[in-house]
Amino acid sequence: MDEHIRVLVVLPMYGGSLPVGRYCAEALRELGHCVEVFAAPEFYSAFSALKSLKVTSDRLAYLENGFLQLVSQAVLAKVETFEPDMVLCLAQAPMSLNALKRLSKDGVLTVMWFVEDWQVFTYWRAFAPLYDVFAVIQKEPFSLELERIGVRDFLYLPMAAHPSLHHPCDLTPLEARQYGADVSFMGAGYPNRRRAFRHFFGFDFKIWGTEWDGDAALMQFVQQKGRRVSPEECVKIYNATKINLNLHSSIHARQLVSKGDFVNPRTFEIAACGGFQLVDRRSLMPDLFNLEGPDAELVVFDAIEECSDMIHDWLYDDAGRIQIAERARKRVLAEHTYVHRMQTLLAHIRQTRDGWPRGRERRILPSTLPLAMRQELDALIQGLGLPQDAAFADIVWALRGRQGELTDMETGILFLDEWRKQYAG
């Protein structure tokens, strides 16, 4: 088994990559690593309050930039305290250029997982060269652009599902009525979707998610006034729906089916939930799922008119939908979870960086330690979610993050740490 490491996961303050960051942190913990999360969303309300000041646009931009600089300094403070082997940032994490330069100077490995479309969100140009590793969900020509601006280490890392959340579930009769439909879509109201979904008005159709306002024709299908849907509610939607529509977003309203490359997280999440989906064809999809023949794991369409016809065909084929959904779920569990993605990322780093991670002091149990005390220590380490060979510093860090009254052993470990700091250097 690979040596466990310490990872600081820096979440964005908001946005689609926020839950992805949380899934990454949980996956790293499942792999036995010591993980701390920088909870940037806790700063979001203060950041949003700046917009209510009624100041000029240039002054607002100045204040927002200053706020982000402050949050970046908070990340640096967390790094100094936690001393991670790796800082993993998700797209739009509040990391300034100066903060990244500081971490590079201090020899802290920085990784960005850019889980966005490089052609739509272009801020990567300023930040990508400053990360030690830049993971992306697209291939060429993005990789060529990264090389052109001097990014030396990048890798393709597609999206995934988190099975502890994304799984089949039993719904109450009330939940089945609330979340169920013949056809559902969960996602934001991008221009191409607004036009495309007019083809589905004749079905028992529900739309979930935000940014659908301003379109009277669609609003009759939008659920709960277009409020934001939690990840837990998404799971219920995927489970309750006969046919989950999965149309990738596009800012170009005339191009209803974008024929793009990356595969969105919804593809993996619906599959992991055991849901059946109709998804638009993507160029990178054949590398991830079987799309052809009797063993197909997804049903894809190339045009909205084709999708409408498919809904008619599949709506009454209960057995066929179940078979395809089961194959898709099996593929995701075998190859496309966040545990798999974190394993791939860490393997890449270990292969490309000699001597990483740097060695840490391992836990050594004296041979004279009484059996009862050894068992108590082992139980403590297991309860903290750490591997049995956890470093002493990891045990101390995990203890300091716990709430409640300390046991005698926990008190002794923390006392020993203070003694070590004062007298052992």
Buried (B, 14 or more C-beta within 10 A) or exposed (E): EEBBBBBBBBBBBEBBBBBBBBBBBBBBBBBBBBBBBBBBBEBBEEBEEBEEEEEEEEEBEEBEEEBBBBBBBBBBEBBEEBEBBBBBBBBBBBBBEEBBEBBBEEEBBBBBBBBBBBEEEEEBEEBBBBBBBBBBBBBEEBBEBBEEEEBEBBBBBBBBBBBBBBBBBEBEEEBEEBBBBBBBBBBEBBBBBBBBBEBBEEBBBBBBBBEBEEBEEBEEBBBEEBEEBEBEBBBBBBBBBBBBBBBBBBEEEEBBBBEBBBBBBBBBBBBBBBBBBBBBBBEBBEEBBBBEEEEBBBBBBEBBEEBBEBBEEBBEEEEEBEBBBBBBBEBBBEEBBBBBBBBBBBEBBBEEEEEBBEEBEEBEEEEEEEEEEEEBBEEBBEEBBBBEBBBBBBBBBBBEEEEEEEEEBBEEBBEEBEEEEEEEE
